[in-house]
């Protein structure tokens, strides 16, 4: 399904249509004169990895902040697992995990201490905290550095720890904001592997943002292309490539077709300086 | 939240030591000079005894009032977002921060007690009074750290916060009974100091920490003011805290 703007979901095999775990309707957020997110309507299906693609400043982070209840929308609605993000924000927070673009692990604490703190915040039953923390460390290949302070970790290890933190309470849906920004290729593909395994083992639905086309290609079942706050296309990479009319199209071509310009030409100064800052801290 | 703070302090005790220097200077330099000059009439109480609770309250104030800075720091790091996306109630997050400020305050008071012992201040070791002092420290630190968090939520940037923090601490300190009795103040300043929670904290400390300390207000009033203002501050901060992430 490819839609230039939003059409109601018309699937070819509607009897198999998976549940929509997340749905937005005309979601909008304005900051003074700037409209960061402009009437965005789309849906994420259960157990899929959905990529929100677009240049820095396209509105991806604002979208994530609204869906994680950090930011109230100016207008429009969104539901996660059937809960309204504004009216039932506390229930939404129980269903989701979130890894911000900025580094959210506490450098002064060890990996395990970080996990136990989060387990407490998320009301994981006391008896299970230690067990779940160890399981998460094992899962993310961090078991042998569990008692080391996070300050000494490499960028890839920090990201894996943060993903481990966000899955402790077994969220139905996980939001990852630029999960691989600033990582080298090896660390990046290790983070990819872990994200996919997470989905396969726990059936977690994952929404991530990225401006890297190869990340979408390797990781995402479907993607949504954002540009200047609007969702300009939604579909699988094959569908979107077909839509360009060029059989040999790359995803970069897809972006040019729907956004009208190259992905790396439209970033603003603020977005770039923030991306560099994160990259420096992870490096 | 408190556990995290405790772990961090254990890892980096230099912070506590550097915090201990300021009250030491006040008591050794200012206290000595003033008690020789006899410029401040404190009745039968030696001036050093009079000022010890004030200095304790002051050192807790100076630490707590910059607590909001760490919240802004956490915002810049992304740790704040992690807290706010969790289902933990906002008021619990804020109260946790207040309590960890209280814990720091108690560590500081151990230092000031030691210092007072060395300077032969007549300390009151009555267990009930010790607990009372503890409560005064806890509530004072909780109030001022939450107050500081409210400011942080309003100004949102480190630079602006530093400026405002500096501007606030001195008036809070001088418009209180920390280093001189309220009776010495001109009426307008007296009026202000009656609205200053620090005054009530010092008042409570003065009656519990030292032998022969007298309070100006009933202990019940001291407690009520401290507790009330802390609760109000936590309620306000819990409302403003989520806005810090935007």
Interface residues (C-beta under 8 A of the other chain):
Chain A: X65 X68 X69 X70 X71 X90 X93 X94 X96 X97 X98 X100 X101 X102 X103 X104 X106 X108 X109 X113 X117 X118 X121 X122 X123 X165
Chain B: X3 X4 X7 X8 X11 X12 X76 X77 X78 X79 X81 X82 X83 X84 X85 X86 X87 X88 X242 X245 X246
